Amino acid sequence: MTSLAVTTKGQVTLKRDLLHHLGIKPGERVEFEKLPDGEIRVRAARPAGTIENFFHALDGKVKLKKPLSIEEMNDIAAAGWAGELGKE
């Protein structure tokens, strides 16, 4: 178990190995959930994607040299739902 000190401002800094364990990179957000008995659940905040992000990758604005494979379509769908595709 990791023990961290609380600053006078009431802040705690999570160590790099804990952030790595959560899969959190610089600039990303962390969610905290209050649980009974004074416990807190910490997890990486994952933005909710939209179906528009998926369709944007397939709307014809991107010129492809060959048709997409099922695996590539699945990767695009996963990235769109995860909010990882760019917006215009």
N, C-alpha and C positions, 0 to 999 in steps of 0.2 A: 504494500500500500504506500502511496506517495503522500507526504505531508507538506503543505505549503503554508507560508506565513501570510497573514492578512496585514495590509498596510494601514496607516492611520486614516486613509480615505475609505477604508473598507473594501479595497481591491485585492484580487488574487491574480497572479500571473501563472498561466499554465505552462509547464515545461515543454520543450520541444518534443520529447519522446511521447508525452501525452497527446499533443496535437497530431503527431504523426500517427499514433494509434487510432485516433478518430478520423484520420484522412483529411485533416484541415490544413489548408495552405494559407499563406499570408493574404490578408484582404477578405477572407471568407468569414462567415458568421458562425456563432455557436448558440445552440438553444439550451435552455435550462428548464427543467420541469420539477416543480415542488412535489415531493412524495410525502406520505405520512411518516411520522416519527423523526422529523427533522432531516430527512435525506433529500438529495437533489440528483436528478438524472441529467447528465451532460451528453449532448450529441451534436454532430455537425448539422447545421441548418442547410437543407438542400432546397434550392428554389424549385417551385412547381413550374413545370414547362407547360406549354400550350400546344394544341394541335396545329396552330398556325405556324409554329416553328418547324414542325415536320413538313407541312405543305410547302413552306417557303423553299425548302431544299429540293422540292420536286416540281416547282411551278414553271419551269422552263427558262428561268433567268440564268440558271447554271447550265452551260453547254457541256454535255458529256460526250466523250469519245466512243463509249460503248454503253450498252444498257447496264443498269445496276443489277447486281446479283441479289438474291434473297438475303444473304448475309449483310450486304452493304445497306439494303433497305432497312433491315432490322437495326443496324448500327445507327442509321440516320434517325429512325423512330425513337430509339433509346436516347440519343443526344437531344432530340427535340423535346421530349418529355422531361428531360433533366434540365432544360433551359440552357443548354450548352451551344445552341446554334445562334448565330448573329441575327440581329434585328435591323431592319432598315428604317 
